[in-house]
């Protein structure tokens, strides 16, 4: 009888820990989403469990750019996203900034889901750490190493080539707000980059 009671208490304790951990994780995601909503980066009615498409992620990157949205000025031609398409501004922006690219056939394939590795690479480029990521092995390993080092993937469970969900994408966006931007400080034969404390997207764009 004592063994059965002990077993039941153990199971209950483990279950309680799992539930608490799950609640903490959900609270982290919801808190981050609230700040993103207040900054106008995401809308109030968002679905967190669905996969993010390339087009939707382009919109998120455009939104988090804030005042820097005017940095891209050229107009590109895509076989599947014309100028009348609601996604054109966002797709054109990320491609013009060199954050994402179209395929060989000239299409952007905005309805395709974007993977964890791809989303991380886009943000690493956006934050200015792509040269460092390339030096550390390139896509995807080098980008993942750099992302971890700048805490871009803090509280994010990276699932390699799987499609990223909105809740995980929001965590990446939130983390990116506080990363010190890496900017080129020297040109010519020797190219150097540096990051200054406090020089973040949050401070520069909002």
N, C-alpha and C positions, 0 to 999 in steps of 0.2 A: 504493500500500500504506500509506504514511504517512497519507494522507488518511482511509482507511478506519479505521485504528487510532485516529486522532484523534477521528473521529466516534463510534466505539464507546466511547472513554473519556469523551467528553462526555455521551453518553446514560447511561452508568453513573453518572456524577457527579450528573446531574440526578435520576435515579431514587433515588439514595441520599439526596439532600436531601429528596425527597418522602416517602420512607419514614420518615426521621428526624422530619420535621414531623408526620406522621401519628401516630407513636409518642408524640411529645411531647404532642400534643393528647389522645390517649387516656389518657396518664399524668395529665394535668391533671384530666380528668373522673373517673378512678378515685380519685385522691387526695381530691378533694372529696367523692365518694360515701362514702368511708371515714369521714370526719369526720361526715357526716350520719347514717351508720349508728351511730356511737359515741354520738351525741346522741339516738338513738332516733327521729329524724325520718323515716327510711326503713328498710325491712327489709333483711335481708342478701341475700335472693334477689330481685333486682330485674332487670327487663328494660330495657335502655337504648335499644334501637333502635325500640321501639314508640311510637306516638303516645299522648299523655296525654289522657284524657277530662276533661270538666268535673267529673265526680264525683270522679275520682282526684286532680285538682288541688286540689279542695276539701279532700280529706283531707290532702294535703301542707301546705296552708296552716294547717289546724287543728293539725297535728303541730308545725310550726315555731313556733306561737304559744306553746308551752310553758305557763308559769304564767298567761299572759294568756287562756287558753281560757275562763275563767269570765266574760270581759268581755261575752259575748253571753248574754242570758237569755230572750228571748221565743221563742215557738214559732210557726212559720209553717206555712201549709198549701200543699202543692204537689200538683198533679194527678198527678204521676208519681213522687213520692218521699214515701211515707207514713211514719209514725213507726216502723213495724216494719222499714223498709228500713235496711240496714246503713250507708247513706250519709247518712241523715237528719241525724245530729248534725253532720256536716261541712258539708253543704249549708245547713242552718239557720244554722250559725255564720258562714259567709262572707256570707250574705245579710243576717243581722242586723247584721253589722259594716259593711255597705255596700260590700263588696269585690267581690261578684258579685250578679247579680239574676236573678229568674225572668223568663220571657217573658210576653207579653200574655195567653196562654191559661192562665197559672198554673202552667205546667210549667217545670222546671229543665233538662230534657233532659240528664241526667247522663252519658248514653252518647255524646253528641256530643264530638268532639275539640275541644280548646282551641287557639287559634292563638298564635303568638309574641306578637303585639300584645296579645291579650287577657291572656295570662299576665303580661306585663310590666306592663300596666295594673293588674292585681290587686295585684301586689307594690308598685308605686309608691303605690297607695292604702294598703296595709297599713303602709308605712313612713312615711306621713304627708305625702307630697309631691304629693297629688292637686290641691291648690289651685294649686300652682306649675305643674303640668302643664297644667291648664286655662288658666292665664294665658299659657302658651306655645303655645297652639293647640288644646288638648284632644286627644281621641282621634282617631287614634293618634299623630300626629306629636309633639304636646306631651309625651306620656308617654314616647316614645322618646328625645326630647331630654333630659328630666330623668333617665331611666334611665341614659343614657350619662354624664351629668354626675356622678351619685353612684356611678358604676362598678358599677351593678347588672348591666349587660350586659357586663362585662369577660370576655373570652375566649368570649363567646357570639356566634355568627353569626346575627343577626336575619333571619328569612326571612318578614317581613311577615305575611300572612294564612295562611301554611302552618301545618299542625298542628305543635305543638312536640313533640319527642321527650323521653323520660325523661332522657337524658343531658344535654340542654340545660336542661331544667327543674331538674335537680340543680345545675347551675352557677349558675342564677339564685338558687336557694335558698341555696346556699353564699355567694354574694356578698352576699345580703341580710342575712346574719348580722352583717356587719361595717359596714353602712351606719349612720351616725349618724341616729337617728330624728328626724323633724321633728314638733314638737309646738306646739300653739297656746299662745301666751304672753299674748295680750291679746284682750279681747272688746269688744263694743259696735260703734260705728260704724267703728272702725279695728281690723281683725283682723290680728294679726301671728303669724308662726311662727318658731321658731328651732330649731337643732339643736346639741346639746352633744357635744363630742368624748368618745367612750367610751360614750355612751348608745345602745347597740346591742341588738338582739334577743339576741345571744349573752350579753351581760352581764346583761340584765334577766330573761331567761326560763330561763337554764340555770346 
